[in-house]
Amino acid sequence: MDWQKIAALGVVGVTAGLFLRAKWPRRKFRFDRDTHCGCGGADSTGSKTSILFSARKGGRARIIVKNN
């Protein structure tokens, strides 16, 4: 087998692998699980806050913090 056939089979193999990988969805990011810092447990603090980031092209960015 010459190098062109090996290269073509390699490209086909990588493409097939990417298609198979895309078939399963990625898991959602959770700060406390994925960063392992232990500080993402907002459940234990008692107060709930939400942060809203809003920006438009050419406009000024807004950050709104809501305490519930």
Rosetta constraint file for C-alpha pairs under 8 A:
AtomPair CA 1 CA 5 HARMONIC 6.41 0.50
AtomPair CA 1 CA 6 HARMONIC 7.08 0.50
AtomPair CA 2 CA 6 HARMONIC 6.72 0.50
AtomPair CA 3 CA 7 HARMONIC 6.07 0.50
AtomPair CA 4 CA 8 HARMONIC 6.07 0.50
AtomPair CA 5 CA 9 HARMONIC 6.11 0.50
AtomPair CA 6 CA 10 HARMONIC 6.11 0.50
AtomPair CA 7 CA 11 HARMONIC 6.27 0.50
AtomPair CA 8 CA 12 HARMONIC 6.27 0.50
AtomPair CA 9 CA 13 HARMONIC 6.02 0.50
AtomPair CA 10 CA 14 HARMONIC 6.15 0.50
AtomPair CA 11 CA 15 HARMONIC 6.13 0.50
AtomPair CA 12 CA 16 HARMONIC 6.10 0.50
AtomPair CA 13 CA 17 HARMONIC 6.14 0.50
AtomPair CA 14 CA 18 HARMONIC 6.23 0.50
AtomPair CA 15 CA 19 HARMONIC 6.27 0.50
AtomPair CA 16 CA 20 HARMONIC 6.23 0.50
AtomPair CA 17 CA 21 HARMONIC 6.12 0.50
AtomPair CA 18 CA 22 HARMONIC 6.14 0.50
AtomPair CA 19 CA 23 HARMONIC 6.48 0.50
AtomPair CA 20 CA 24 HARMONIC 7.59 0.50
AtomPair CA 29 CA 34 HARMONIC 6.81 0.50
AtomPair CA 30 CA 34 HARMONIC 5.84 0.50
AtomPair CA 31 CA 35 HARMONIC 5.73 0.50
AtomPair CA 31 CA 36 HARMONIC 7.88 0.50
AtomPair CA 31 CA 40 HARMONIC 5.88 0.50
AtomPair CA 32 CA 36 HARMONIC 5.87 0.50
AtomPair CA 32 CA 37 HARMONIC 6.64 0.50
AtomPair CA 32 CA 38 HARMONIC 5.79 0.50
AtomPair CA 32 CA 39 HARMONIC 6.69 0.50
AtomPair CA 32 CA 40 HARMONIC 4.58 0.50
AtomPair CA 32 CA 41 HARMONIC 6.52 0.50
AtomPair CA 41 CA 45 HARMONIC 7.76 0.50
AtomPair CA 42 CA 46 HARMONIC 7.71 0.50
AtomPair CA 42 CA 48 HARMONIC 7.62 0.50
AtomPair CA 47 CA 67 HARMONIC 7.44 0.50
AtomPair CA 47 CA 68 HARMONIC 6.96 0.50
AtomPair CA 48 CA 67 HARMONIC 6.16 0.50
AtomPair CA 48 CA 68 HARMONIC 5.41 0.50
AtomPair CA 49 CA 65 HARMONIC 6.89 0.50
AtomPair CA 49 CA 66 HARMONIC 5.51 0.50
AtomPair CA 49 CA 67 HARMONIC 4.56 0.50
AtomPair CA 49 CA 68 HARMONIC 5.89 0.50
AtomPair CA 50 CA 65 HARMONIC 5.80 0.50
AtomPair CA 50 CA 66 HARMONIC 5.22 0.50
AtomPair CA 50 CA 67 HARMONIC 6.70 0.50
AtomPair CA 50 CA 68 HARMONIC 7.93 0.50
AtomPair CA 51 CA 63 HARMONIC 6.99 0.50
AtomPair CA 51 CA 64 HARMONIC 5.71 0.50
AtomPair CA 51 CA 65 HARMONIC 4.58 0.50
AtomPair CA 51 CA 66 HARMONIC 6.40 0.50
AtomPair CA 52 CA 62 HARMONIC 7.98 0.50
AtomPair CA 52 CA 63 HARMONIC 5.72 0.50
AtomPair CA 52 CA 64 HARMONIC 5.03 0.50
AtomPair CA 52 CA 65 HARMONIC 6.43 0.50
AtomPair CA 53 CA 61 HARMONIC 7.43 0.50
AtomPair CA 53 CA 62 HARMONIC 5.93 0.50
AtomPair CA 53 CA 63 HARMONIC 4.77 0.50
AtomPair CA 53 CA 64 HARMONIC 6.57 0.50
AtomPair CA 54 CA 61 HARMONIC 5.81 0.50
AtomPair CA 54 CA 62 HARMONIC 5.09 0.50
AtomPair CA 54 CA 63 HARMONIC 6.40 0.50
AtomPair CA 55 CA 59 HARMONIC 6.67 0.50
AtomPair CA 55 CA 60 HARMONIC 6.25 0.50
AtomPair CA 55 CA 61 HARMONIC 4.27 0.50
AtomPair CA 55 CA 62 HARMONIC 6.14 0.50
AtomPair CA 56 CA 60 HARMONIC 6.91 0.50
AtomPair CA 56 CA 61 HARMONIC 6.95 0.50
